[in-house]
């Protein structure tokens, strides 16, 4: 077993968090693997937090604290680490951490292809349309492509995506992007853990006209949701609100084309592109 990485608690608040986590874990007599298993996570993820390579979400920091005695030390350290870093944890960092821990992901997108199903050409086109500087475009493309590995990892989550036909029709007006994106959707829809369904224009008004959302089912933590905004997505944890989103999603799926019919629609669009 390789030697544990030396940490300098004075180097940053995240090094200090890692040092506290390692100390409390060893005090509890637990290995990284045991602690990860206790929290329905992995030992490698715990190890990355201890070495300050990954940041825990506030929720996961609280779970770690509870699993190691409930002293409040890890919660307080994480709070100040986020506050000193950027004033607060960005919504995307919180979402990305929760997404990695989810065992099931359900999403509805009315205007765009879901992020985990986007090909590189499509990502670049969206960012260029928003006129982001080149450096930001490259950073987001790299981050998006890294996130996509979630669907093909060893213990990949179940991923259900309902996409409005409007998002696909828009592709036809940008032939340079349409072909690669439609081919990618066909390929990823063949994955055993992915269910891709189209909400046809012909269904008219439907239960999810309010906009895009994602529902995450996280082992040991229950379910949370994210609702789309222009700049940031809002995290929703209240049980009744999450239940309402799920209820609307279930009603929406009664309107969607079956996975096989959705794939056929993708083929038809590809042929006409």
N, C-alpha and C positions, 0 to 999 in steps of 0.2 A: 504494500500500500504506500503511495507517495506521501512524502512529508506534508503536513498541513502548511498552507501558505501563512507566512508571518503577516500580521496585521499591525498597522500603526494607528491606534485609536485617535491620535491627534491629527492624522492626515485629512480626515473628512468625517462628517457625521455618519456616513454609510459604513466606513471602516469601524467606527465606534459601535454602530448597530451590530455589525458582524462579530465584533469582539464580545459584545454582551451576549449575543445569541450562542456563540461557541461556549462561553463560560457557563451559561445556564443549562445548555444541553448536556455538557459533560458533568455538571453538578447533579443533573437528574439521572445520570448513568445511561444516557441514550446515544445510539449511533445516529448519524445523519439519516441512514435508511429507516431506522425505527421511528424517528421523529417525522420523516416524510410520510411514512405509512400511516402514522397516527392521524395525520391531517389530510389523508387521501391525496397525497402529492408524491414526490419522489425524493430520494436522498440526494440526487444530483442537484435538484432545485434548491434544497436546503444548503448544500455546499456552496452553490453560487451566491446565495445570499450572505453566507458567512464570510466569503472572500470579497464581498462588495462588487461582484460582477453583475448581480441582478438586484433589483429593488423589489421588495415585497409590496403588494398593495396594502393600504391601511387595514383592509379586512383581514388579509393574511397575516399581517403583523400582529393583529389582535388574536388570531387563532394560535400563533406561535406563543404569544405571551400566556394565553390560557393553558396551553399544553405543558408549559414549563413553570407552572406554579402560580400564575396570575398575579405577579408582583406589580405589573403596570410599567415596568422598566422598558420593555420593548415597545410598548405603545407610545410612551412619552418620547423615546429616542426617535422613533419613526416620524412622529408628529413634527419634531424640531428639524429633522433631516429634510423633510419635504418643505417646511416653512422657510428654511434657510437657503434651500437650493433654488427655488423659483417662486417663492411666495405661496405656492400650493401645488399639489400634484395635478398635472394636466389630465383632462378627461380621457385622452387617448391612452396614456400610460396605464391608468386604472382599468380601462376597458381591455387593453392588450393583455394585462396580467390575468384578468378574470377569464378572458377568452382561452388562454393557454390552460387554465385549470378546469374548463368545462368538459363535461362528458356528453352533453347534447347542446346543440346550437340551432335555434330556429329564427329565421329572419324573413322579413318582407321588405322589398325594395320597389317603389313605384316608378322611379325615373332612371335609375342607374343599375348596372350589374353589381351584385354584392362584392365587397372588397376581396374576399377569399376566392372568388371565382373570376377575377379580372386577370387578363393577360397583360404582359408588359406594355404592348402598344396601346392598349386601352387606358392603362394608368397614365402613361405619358400624355395621351391626348386630353384626358380630363384635366390634368394639371396645367397643360399649356393653354387650354381654353380659359382657365382661371387666371392666366398670366402671372404665374409664380416665377420668381427668379430661377435661373438654371440650377444653382446650388441646392435650392429647396426641392426642385423637381427630382434631382438625382437622389437626394436623401430620402424622399418619400417613396420613390420607386424601389430603392433598396429595402426599405422597411416593409413595403407591401409584399414584395417577393419573398422576404423572410417569413412573414406571417403565413403565407400560403402553404408552407411546409406542414402546418398544423393538420391539414387534411390527409396527408400521406405518411404521417409518423406512425410508429409501431402501435400505439394505443390512441388512434385518432378518434375524435368525438363523432357522434352522429350529427350530420349537418343537413338541415332541411331548409331549402330556400324557395320562397314563392316570389316570383318576379313578374311585374306587370308587363304585358305585351308591349306597352309603349316604350319601355327601355330597349326592347329588341328592335322595334321599328325605327327608332332613332339611329340605330347602327347602319341602316341601309343608306343613310345620307352621308356616311363617311366610309367609303369603300376600302380605304387603306387600313382602317381599324376593324371593319365588319368581318372580313374573312378570318383573320387570326383569332378574334374574340369568339366567333361562332364555333370555330373548330375547337377552341379551348373548352368552351361550354359543353360541347358534345363529349369530349374526352373526360372531363372531370365528372360529368353526370353518369359515367359508367362506373365510377368508384362505388364499392359496396356500401360505404358509409355516407354517401351523398344522395339526397333526393331533391331533384330539381323540378319545379312545377311552374307553369306559366299561368298567370291570371289573364284570361282572354279579354280583349276589348269588348267583345260581344256580351259579356256579363253585365255591362253597364255599371251603375253604382254598386259599391261593395262595402263590407264592414270595416275596411282599413283605409278609407279615403283620407284619414288624418295624416298619414305619412309613414316613413320608414321606421322600423324598429328591429331590435335583436333581443331575443330571450335566451339567457344562459342558464343551464342547469349545472350546478357545481357540487360535486359530492361533499357531503359534510356541511355545506353552507346553504343549501336550498337553491332558490331561483331568484334572479334579478333580471332587469330589463334595461335597455338603453333606447331612448326615443330620439329621433333625429332633430337637429336644429341646423341653421345655416352655417354656423361656425363650430359649435360644440354640440355633442350629444348629451342628453340628460340621463343620469343614472337613476333608476327607479328600484327601490328595495321594499317599499310598503306592500305587504301581502295582497291587499285588496286591489291595488293598482296593477301589480304583476298579473294577478288572476284575471283582471279585465282585459289586459292585452292578450293573454292566452285564449280567453273566450272569443275575442274578435278574430284571432288567428285561426282558431278551429272553424269558425263560420266562413272565413275566407277560403280555407282549403276545400270547402264544399263547392266553391266556384271554380277552382283551378282545373286545368287540363291534367290528365294523368301523366306520370313520368314518361311513359312511352309516347303519348301524343305530344308532350312537350318536346321530346327529342325529335319527333318528326317535324314539328314546326321549325326547329332549329335547322334541320336539313333543308327544308323548303326555302327558308330565308337565305341559307348559304348558296343554294343553287341559283337563286334570283339576284345574288349580289354581283 
